[in-house]
Amino acid sequence: MTFEEKLEQYAELAVKVGVNIQKGQYLLINTTTDTLDFTKIVVKKAYEAGAGRVHVNLSDQEITRAFYEYGAEDEFSKFPKWIVAQRDECIERKGAILWIDAEDPDLLSGIPARRITAQQKASGEALVNYRKAIMNDDIAWSIIAVPSKKWAAKVFPDLPEDEQMKALWEAIFKTVRIGEGDAVENWRKHLAELEHRAKQLNSKKYAKLHYKAPGTDLTIELPEKHVWCTGSSKTPEGVTFIANMPTEEVYTLPSKFGVNGYVSNTKPLVYQGNIIDKFTLTFENGKIVKADAKHGNELLQELIQTDEGAAYLGEVALVPHESPISKSGILYYNTLFDENASNHLAIGEAYPTCYEGGRELEEGQLESLGINVSVTHEDFMIGSAEMDIDGILSDGTREPIFRKGNWAF
C-alpha cells in the first residue's frame, strides 16, 4: 500500500470502526492544527459514511502554551460555558466524538503545576455531563493519533529530522493494523481474542489481584459485581465502537478502599504536556498515602490532590508484555500507545460500565458501592517482563494470571 492509501484506510477505520458513524449522525472532532491535512480526509470519510454534520474544533499547541504561560491566574479555575454547551448538544443529539491526538509530550513543560491542575479540575467539574456520557458509553467516542513534528522528534531523536515523521507514521499504522490486508477484518479478529480473555476472567470472579515485580507488591480487591471489559464498547442503542485505537487491554474497576501495598511505574506518564517518571505510589486502604517521583514530582503531588477521588484507583488493566506495541520496543510518550504496551492502572474516575448495572447509577450510588468518582482519570504503566499477577478467589485460592509479564492461561 502507498502512504496515501494507508492514510485513506486509517481515516476510514476511525470513522467506520472507531466511532462507527451512523446515518444522519453528528460528529464532533477535537484536534490540533498539526493534523489538519489528515482531519480533512476524516471529514470526507464521515460524510461518505452518512454523517449528518461534522464539526471540527481546532486548537494550536503554541496558542495553548501561550494561555498557560501568560493567562491571568484566576482564569485557570474557570472553564468556558460555550465549550460545555457544544458538548452537551452533541450528547443530546446522540452524536459521536472523535479525538485526533498529535500533542507534544513536552508542551507544558515548565508551566507551574498549580495552573495545570486548576484548569484540569475546572474543566472536569464544568464538563460533568460530558464526562458521565463518556464514562458510561452513552455515546460513541474514539481516540486516535497522528504524528506532529515535535512528537516524532521525541519518539525518534536519533533519526534525521526528515525521517522522524515518516517513522512515526509507519509505527502508528502498524499499531492499528493497517498495511497488512483488510484492516477492518484484522480488527474483528483482534477484538474476538480480547473478548475471549475478558470472558475467561469474568468466569473466575476473582476477589483480589496480587501484583509482584521489582518495585511493586500490590494487592487490589475487586467488587463482587465487577466486569472485565475490552476496547469494544456499545452505546445504549447497541452501536459498537472502539474507544481507543490501538487497544490491547482487558480492564475492570477496583474496590475503592481495597488497594494496599506499593507500585512503581515502568514507562513515563505524560500528563497535560509534562512527563512524570520514576515514581512509586504507596496505598493504604485504597488511598495513596505516599507518592515520590524523580521527574515531575510537583505535578504528581498536584495531580493526586485534584479532588478526593484522585488519590484512589479507578481502573485495573491487563496487557501482556508480548503485545505488538511492547515488542516494537518504541516508547511513544503518549498514553494511548504506551498503555497498550503494558499492564496499567488509573487513578481517579472508574468506568461504571465495569460494574453490573453501573451505567444506570448516579455518582452517589456508585460511591456507596465503593466505586471511585473523580474529575480526573489518568493511566500509568506498571507492567514489565518481570511482573507476576495472581488471581485470588473468595476462598483464598490463588491462581496464576500473569507470569513473567504474559498470560499464564
N, C-alpha and C positions, 0 to 999 in steps of 0.2 A: 504494500500500500504506500502511496505517496503521503507526504506530510499533510497536504491539503485534504486527502481522503480520510486521514486519521482525525483531523480537526472536525470534519463533517460528521464522522461517526461518533466522536466524543460529544458533540453538541446534540446529536440525535439521542444518544444514550441518556444524557442529562434530562432531556425533555420527555422521552417515552418510557424510560425506566426509573430515573431519579425521582422526578415529581409526577410522572405518569399523567401528563396533562389530559384533561377530558374536554369533550366538545363544548365550546362556549365558555370554558372556564377562564377566569382571570389569572394572570401570572405576574407576580411581583418579583423582580430580580434586584438583589442588592450586590453591588460590586464596586470596583475601583476603575479609574481611568486606564490603569495598566492592562486591563483585559478587554478594552473596547472592541478591537477587531474580532476577537472570539465571541464576545457577547452579541455582536451583530448577527453572527451565524446562529447563535442560540435563539435569538428573537425570531428569525426567519423560520427555523425549525418548529418553533412553538406555534406560529401561525399556520404553518403547513399541517401541523397535527390537530388543528381545530381550535386553538386558544381564542377566546373572545376578545381579550385585550391584554397586551403585555406592557408593563411599565417598568422602567429601569431607573433605579436610584444609583447615581454615580458619585462616589466620593473620590478624593485625591489624597495620596499619602502626605504630600507636602502641606496641603491645606489642613489635614487632620493634625499633623505635627504642630503647625502654627497655632491652632487652638489650644493645645495642651501647653505650649511654650509661652504664649503671650496672653491667653484669655484671662479675664478677671477671676479672682479666686472664688467669688461667690457663684460663678456660673457652673462650676463643676458639681454642685449639689442640685442643679436644675436639669430638666430634660424637656425638649420642645414638644408641645402638645400636638403639633401638626404631624409629627412622626408617629405618635401614638394613634391619632385619628386614621392615618393612612393604613396602618397595620390592622387596626380594628375593623375597618371597612373590608379589607381583604379577607379577614376571618369570617365576617358576617356574610360575605358573598360566597363562602366556601371556596375561596381562591387557593392558589398554591404559591409557595415561596421558595425561591432558589437563591442560594448564595454562591457567588463565584469568587473564590478567595485567591488573592495574589499578594498577601501582606508581607512586608519586610519584617523579619523576626526582630530586628533592632529598631523598629520605627520610633518607639517612645523611650529609647534608652536615654537615661539622664534626666527624664522628667520626674519631678517629685512624686513618690508613691502615693501620697495623700490625694493628689489630683486624679490619678488613675482610678483608685478605688472609690473615691467620692462619685465620679462620673459613672462607674460601673454600678454602684448601689443606686444612684438616682435613676439610671435607665432601667434597672431591674424592677424597681418599685413602680415606675411610670408604666412600664410595659407588662403589667401583671396579667392582663387578659391575653396578650400575645404569648407570654411565657407559658401560661396554662395550656393554651391551644397547642403549642409545640410539644410540651412535655406529655400531653395526653393524646397526641397524634390526632387531634380534632381536624386538622387539615394536612394535606400533603406538603412535605417540605424536604429539601435536599441541599447538601453542601458538596460542591466540587471545587477544584483548584486549578489554576493555570499559572505559569511562571511569570514573575516580574524580574527585571534585571538585578535588583538588589537581593531578592530571594535566591535567584540562581547563583549569584556570586557567593552567597553564604553557604550554599549546599556544595558547590564545586569550586572552591577557592583556588585549586591547583591547575584548573584548566584555563587556557587562553580566554580572554573576555568574549571573543566572538563565538566560542563553542559552549559557553555556560548555559545559555538559554536553550540551545538545541538539546543538550544533555538532560536538562530538567524536563523538557517536553517529553522526551523519549522515556524517561523514568516514570513520569505520570501516566503516559499511555499504557505502559506495562502494568502498573498497579491496577488500572481499571479494565484490564483485559482487552485492550484494543491492539490490533495488528496481527492477531493470530486467529483467523477465522471469524465467525459470526460473534460479535461482542455480546449481543443480547442472549444468544444460546449459551455462551460461556458463563454469563451471569446466572442464567437459570440453573445450570449445573452446580455452580459455586454455592448459590443460596440453598439448594437442596442439601448440600453437605453440611452447611451451618445449621439448618433446621434439624438434621439428624442428630447433631451434637446437642442442641438445645433439648430435643425430645429425650435423649439419654439422661441428661441432668435433671429434667423435670420429673422423670420416673423415679429418681433417687430420693427426692425430698430431703436433702441434707439439712441438718440443723446448724452446722457450722462448717467453715472452711479454715484450714490452718496452713499458712504460708511460711516456708522456711527457705532462706537463701542468705548469702553473705550480706550483712547489714539489715536483714529482715527476719523477724519472728513475730508473726501477727495472726491472731485468731479473730474471725468475723462471724458473728451469728447471723443467720438468715431467718426472716419471718416465716411462720408456718405456711402462709399462703403466697410465698414468693414464686415468681415465674421467670424462667430463663427465656430471654428473647434474642432475636438476631437483628441484623440490619434491615430486614424486610418487615415493613410495618403496614398497617391497614387503618384507613380512616373509618369513622362510624358507618359510612356509606359503603364500605367494603372495597375501596380503591387502594390497591397495593402501591407502595412507594419505597424508595431506598433513601434513608435519611443521610447516610454518609457514603460517598463513593471516593475511595475504596472502603470496603468493610471486611474485616476478618474475624470479628468478635462474636461471642455469645455473652450476654450480660444479664445481671439481675440487680436487686437492691439489697442492702444490708439492714439489719435491725439497728436503728439509730444509736441505741445505748449499749450495743453488744459487740463493740470493737475494742480489743485490748492487745497491747504489745507495741512493736515499733516496725517501721517500714522505711526503706531508703529508695530513692529514685534511681533509675538506670539510664534514663535519657533526659535531656533538658526539657523543662516545662517552659513553653513560650506563652507568656501571659500578657495580653494588652501591649504588644510591641516591646516586651522585655524578656530576658532569659533568666529563669530561676533554675539553679542547678546544684548538684551535690548536696542534697538536703535529706534529712531524716525527720520523720514525724513520729511522735510517741502518743499513743492513745490510752486513755483510761475510761472505761465505761462509755465508750463511743466518742468521747471528746478529745481533741488534740490538746494535750497539756504541755507539750514541748515541741518546738519547731526550730531547726537550725539549718541554714543554707550557707554554703561558701560563696555562692554567687546569687545576688538578688535577695538577700535576707530581709532587707527592709520591706520590699514589696511582698514577700511571702508573709511577713507578720501582718501587714495591712490586709492582705487577701483573706486570711483566716479570721479576721475581725470584721469583715464586711457586714455580717449580721450574725445572729445566734447560730443559724444553721451552717454557716461557712466553716465552723470548727468541727463538723461531723461529716461522715461519708454519705454519699448518695448513690454510688454505683460501684459494682464489682464486675469486672470484665475479664474474660479468659481469651487469650490469643497465644497460640503456640509459637515457640521461638523459631520453628521452621517455616513460619508463614512467608509467603513470597516477598513481602516488603522487608522482613527481617533478613532473609537470605541475601537480599540485594546488597546489604552492608551500607546502605545510604542513610545518613542521618538528615532528615528533612527540615528540622527545626520548625515543624508545623504539626500540630496535634492531630489533624485529620489523617496524616500519614503515619506519624510515629506511634500513635496509639494502636495502630493496626499492625505493628511490628512487635508488640509487647503486651504481656499482662498489664492491666492498668486498673486504677481506682479513680474515683472522682470525689472531690469534696463538694458539699453543697447539695443542691436540689436532687431528689430522687425521681425516677420516672414512675409515675403511678401505674403505667401500663405493665410494670413488672410485679404487680400485686393483683391477685384475683379480685376483680370488681373495682380496682383502684381508680380507673378513669372516671367513674361516676361520683367519686368522693370529693368533698371540699377540703381546703387546706387544714382546717381544724380537725376534721375527721381523720385525715392522713396522719397528722401529728399524734393524735390519740392512739394510733396503731403503731407508733414508733417508726414512722416513715418520715425521713428528713425533708424539710421545706426550707428553701433559701432563695435569694435573688441571684445567686451565682451557681455555676456548675462547671468545674474545672477538672479535666482529666490529667492525671500524671502517671508516667510509665514506671513500672516496678519489675518487669519480667527480665529474665536472663536465662542462659543455658544451664545455670546452676540452681534454678528455682524448683522446689518440690511443693506440691499442694495436695493436702489430704482432705477428703470429704468426711465429715463426722456425722453419723446417723444419730437419731434421737436416743438410742440405747447406748451410745458411746462408741460403737463400732467405727473403726477408721478404714477408709478405702482410698487408694491412690487415684488422684485425678490427673496430676502432672508429675512427671519425673524428668529431671534434667531439662526442664523448660518446655517439654512437649506432652501431648496427651498420653495418658497411661492406659487408656482403654479405647 
